Amino acid sequence: MFNTLRTFALLAAMTALFMVVGYFIGGTSGMFIALAFAAVTNIFAYWNSDKLVLRMQNAVPVERSRAPELYQMVDVLAQRAGIPTPRVYVIETDQPNAFATGRDPQNAAVAVSSGLLRNLETREVAGVVAHELAHIKNRDTLTMTITATLAGAVSALAQFGLFFGGGNNRDNPLGGVGALLMVFLAPVAAMMVQMAVSRTREYEADRHGAEIAGDPLALASALNKIATLAGRQVNVAAERNPAMAHMYIVNPLSGVRMDNLFSTHPDTGNRIAALQELAATMQVNDKGAWPESPRGRPSTMGASTSGWRVPTVDRPSDSGRARGPWG
């Protein structure tokens, strides 16, 4: 509940920042124009964010026949989360990572990298998928997209205002100085709010995802592997579109590791520690199993996925006929 309230407060702060930028650029009228601009950009983001994000990250849709194990995993976990099975995409990159997008659970997608499927064990992949499904269930995908859209719009508004001389408006108390300050300060403030929203939602998704999978330590192990390998392998699509980095489960860029206002994600060590505490609270071992199975205890990932293999995805060769596992 606290994190939910904090997220709404941060979104309110972002909207207020947008209006302040408009005021310092064009006075009272500029403030209302900025609010209208924010509404338009968010309406566009609401209906098109999933398509834009998937295209920008070079995510390719995968049919069930080409990835039966992956689809079975997503199906089971989506049922546990109580949401429709999302569309499944694969990003062709050696860097292990994943993200979710979509305006609501009925219009959602989960994208995993080929590197994730190659480098992680079955339990770990399930933990990552469950984390992304938690984002979808909590509608974080929409919240984070709106935040990113507002952050970009704040910067654009400040630049446009200075270019068109909005700072000369007599209703603006600081004149051109105010417009100039907004050009430099507004993007920084917007980025800080955006990152704060992202980090808040990551902690929540870790907890809810671990509960969905019933295996907190599998997600902890996955985060450790992803964070280690992500620093060694370049995600070209993410590097080209760094504004989307906050959507991944682990920062795909070579950025800060500290848990501060300028990091896109919480410190991985802090996340792992929180998951270890959750595992102790849930009384599960490193295989996601309880010592005993009292009546009413939810089924574990190990029990419900017995016989699962590490998910692979088949793709056509250059001839379009022969198939083989990615990796």
Secondary structure, DSSP 8 states (H G I E B T S, - for coil): -HHHHHHHHHHHHHHHHHHHHHHHHHHHHHHHHHHHHHHHHHHHHHHHHHHHHHHHTTEEE--GGG-HHHHHHHHHHHHHHTS---EEEEE--SS--EEEEESSGGGEEEEEEHHHHHHS-HHHHHHHHHHHHHHHHTTHHHHHHHHHHHHHHHHHHHHHHHHTTGGG-TT-TTHHHHHHHHHHHHHHHHHHHHHHHHHHHHHHHHHHHHHHHT-HHHHHHHHHHHHHHHTTS--HHHHH-GGGGGGBSS--SS---SSSTT-SS--HHHHHHHHHHHHHHHT--TTS--SS--TT----HHHHTTT------EEE-TTSS-EEE--
